[in-house]
Amino acid sequence: MERLVSKSDDEYLRKIDGMVESIKEAKNEPIEKGVKLDELDW
């Protein structure tokens, strides 16, 4: 399911140095390297 990102979320993330590149790199990682939401350290 695709989550809609508000313009303010997009603008905020783009202001963080290196965030866009990090998201692009993560998007290309194999799913096997992923973690479940309950495994994330929030």
Secondary structure, DSSP 4 states (H G I P E B T S, - for coil): -PPP--HHHHHHHHHSTTHHHHHHHHHTS-GGG---GGGS--
